[in-house]
């Protein structure tokens, strides 16, 4: 999701887990259970119009923070789907905000799907670089960096799921000559998923040496993103 900075006015792209809910998408401002709301939440309060990229489609959406009974009912449903949200709520005294993103009519913002794909890819590259540099400097993940790492892992999972179920089949249907290429990219998705799962496990272990796993993820993901851009961008 790309928001407009509340103070800077600059575009800020973050990687988030999301849940389809009819004609809208739901996101939660958990920040891993930290005491403060995430920056993106403050941004969309100031500028409710955001850009959403789900791996297959890119569109402009209006963000609405759910209130009262509606928020509580939706949050309960999300906790039922993933108990981790309940754990995050127990770790903080603030009420985790639930935000509904409703798609606006019209063409995708900010240029072509190819341009948006590059933006998302660069966000992953940037986040992984930050994680890698911090771990290399300190030997451990700080609390906030741990949250960022888990958010990045979750965002990458959802991005790849969107590509695998939406973008890839659509491209193959339109361009059968991409069948072999998409097969290779899908295999890389599966391999990266294994690395992600192990990194997520290690991040939860106090004092674990995560640097080798971060380097493994960077190596595999960098090669995958480069291949995907080289092979698919001409068709987007």
C-alpha positions in Angstrom: 0.0 0.0 0.0 1.2 3.5 -0.8 0.2 6.4 1.4 1.0 10.1 1.3 3.1 11.2 4.2 1.1 13.2 6.8 4.0 15.7 7.2 6.3 15.3 4.2 3.6 14.8 1.5 5.9 12.2 -0.1 4.7 8.8 -1.3 5.4 6.0 1.2 5.1 2.3 0.3 4.6 -0.3 3.0 4.1 -4.0 2.8 1.0 -5.3 4.7 -1.1 -8.3 5.3 -4.7 -7.8 4.0 -8.0 -9.6 4.1 -10.6 -9.5 1.3 -14.0 -8.5 2.7 -16.6 -8.3 -0.1 -16.0 -5.1 -2.0 -13.3 -3.9 0.3 -10.0 -5.0 1.8 -9.2 -4.9 5.5 -5.8 -4.1 7.1 -4.8 -3.9 10.8 -2.5 -1.3 12.3 -0.8 -3.9 14.6 2.8 -2.8 14.4 3.6 -6.1 16.0 1.8 -5.1 19.2 4.0 -2.0 19.7 2.7 0.8 21.9 2.4 3.3 18.9 0.3 3.2 15.8 2.4 2.6 12.6 3.3 5.6 10.5 1.1 4.5 7.6 -1.9 4.8 9.9 -1.2 8.4 10.6 -0.6 9.0 6.9 -4.0 7.7 5.8 -5.7 9.7 8.6 -4.3 12.8 6.9 -4.7 11.5 3.4 -7.4 8.8 3.1 -6.7 8.2 -0.6 -4.2 5.4 -1.0 -2.8 3.1 -3.7 -3.2 -0.7 -3.3 -1.2 -3.3 -5.1 -2.2 -6.9 -4.4 0.1 -8.8 -6.7 -2.4 -8.9 -9.6 -4.1 -5.5 -9.6 -3.2 -1.9 -8.7 -5.9 0.6 -7.8 -6.8 3.7 -5.9 -8.7 3.2 -2.7 -10.3 5.2 0.0 -9.3 4.3 3.6 -11.9 4.3 6.4 -11.0 3.5 10.0 -13.7 1.3 11.4 -15.3 2.4 14.7 -17.2 1.0 17.6 -19.2 -2.2 17.2 -18.2 -2.6 13.5 -14.5 -2.5 14.4 -14.9 -5.0 17.2 -17.0 -7.4 15.1 -14.5 -7.3 12.2 -11.5 -7.6 14.5 -13.0 -10.7 16.2 -13.5 -12.3 12.7 -9.9 -11.5 11.8 -8.6 -13.0 15.1 -10.6 -16.1 14.4 -8.9 -16.3 11.0 -5.4 -15.6 12.5 -5.0 -15.7 16.3 -1.8 -13.7 16.0 -3.8 -10.5 15.8 -5.2 -11.3 19.2 -1.7 -11.8 20.6 -0.7 -8.4 19.3 -3.7 -6.8 20.9 -2.7 -8.3 24.3 0.8 -6.9 24.0 -0.4 -3.3 23.9 -2.9 -1.0 25.7 -3.9 0.8 22.5 -6.8 -0.5 20.4 -5.4 -1.9 17.2 -7.1 0.0 14.4 -8.9 -1.8 11.6 -9.0 0.0 8.3 -11.2 -0.8 5.3 -9.9 0.0 1.8 -12.6 0.5 -0.8 -11.6 0.6 -4.4 -12.4 3.8 -6.3 -13.6 3.6 -9.9 -11.1 4.5 -12.6 -7.8 3.4 -14.1 -4.8 2.4 -12.0 -2.9 5.4 -10.6 0.8 6.2 -11.1 1.3 4.7 -14.5 1.3 1.2 -15.8 1.2 -2.1 -13.9 4.9 -2.5 -14.8 5.8 0.7 -13.0 3.8 -0.3 -9.9 5.5 -3.7 -9.9 8.9 -2.1 -9.9 7.8 0.2 -7.0 6.7 -2.9 -5.0 9.9 -4.8 -5.8 12.0 -1.9 -4.8 10.2 -1.6 -1.5 11.1 -5.3 -0.8 14.7 -4.6 -1.8 14.9 -1.6 0.5 13.3 -3.3 3.5 15.6 -6.3 3.2 18.7 -4.0 2.9 17.6 -2.2 6.1 17.2 -5.5 8.0 20.5 -6.8 6.7 22.5 -3.7 7.7 21.0 -3.6 11.2 21.6 -7.2 11.9 25.2 -7.0 10.6 25.8 -4.0 12.7 24.3 -5.2 16.0 24.2 -8.9 15.6 20.5 -9.0 16.7 17.2 -7.7 15.7 15.9 -4.7 17.7 12.3 -4.7 18.7 11.1 -2.4 15.9 13.3 -4.1 13.3 11.8 -7.4 14.3 8.4 -6.0 13.6 9.6 -4.6 10.3 11.1 -8.0 9.4 7.9 -9.9 10.2 5.8 -7.4 8.3 8.1 -7.7 5.3 7.9 -11.5 5.4 4.1 -11.4 5.6 3.9 -8.7 2.8 6.1 -10.8 0.5 4.0 -13.9 1.1 0.8 -12.0 0.2 2.5 -10.4 -2.8 3.6 -13.7 -4.2 0.2 -15.3 -3.5 -1.4 -12.5 -5.5 1.0 -13.0 -8.4 0.5 -16.8 -8.3 -3.3 -16.7 -8.3 -3.9 -13.6 -10.3 -1.1 -12.1 -12.4 0.6 -15.3 -13.6 -2.5 -17.1 -14.8 -3.7 -13.9 -16.6 -0.4 -13.5 -18.3 -0.3 -17.1 -19.5 -3.8 -16.9 -20.8 -2.9 -13.8 -22.9 0.6 -14.9 -23.8 1.0 -18.7 -23.9 4.6 -18.3 -24.8 5.2 -17.3 -21.1 4.1 -20.7 -19.8 7.7 -21.9 -19.2 8.9 -18.6 -17.7 6.0 -18.4 -15.4 6.6 -22.0 -14.3 10.2 -21.0 -13.3 8.9 -18.0 -11.4 6.4 -20.0 -9.6 9.0 -22.5 -8.6 11.1 -19.7 -7.2 8.0 -18.5 -5.2 7.8 -21.9 -3.6 11.6 -21.9 -2.8 11.4 -18.4 -1.3 8.4 -19.4 0.8 10.6 -22.1 2.5 13.3 -19.5 3.3 10.7 -17.0 4.5 9.1 -19.6 6.9 12.5 -20.3 8.4 13.3 -16.6 8.8 10.0 -16.0 10.5 10.7 -18.9 12.9 14.2 -17.6 13.7 13.0 -14.0 14.3 10.8 -15.3 17.1 13.8 -17.0 18.8 15.6 -14.8 21.3 19.2 -14.3 20.4 19.0 -16.4 17.2 21.6 -15.7 14.5 19.3 -14.6 11.6 22.0 -13.1 9.4 22.7 -16.2 7.3 18.9 -16.6 6.7 18.6 -13.0 5.8 21.4 -13.3 3.3 19.8 -16.5 1.8 16.5 -14.6 1.4 18.3 -11.6 -0.2 20.1 -13.8 -2.6 17.1 -15.8 -3.7 14.7 -12.9 -3.8 17.1 -10.6 -5.7 17.6 -13.2 -8.4 13.8 -13.7 -8.6 12.9 -10.1 -8.8 15.5 -9.4 -11.5 14.2 -12.4 -13.5 10.6 -11.4 -13.1 11.3 -7.9 -14.2 13.4 -9.0 -17.2 10.8 -11.5 -18.4 7.5 -10.0 -17.5 7.8 -6.2 -17.7 7.7 -6.2 -21.6 4.2 -7.8 -21.3 2.8 -5.4 -18.7 
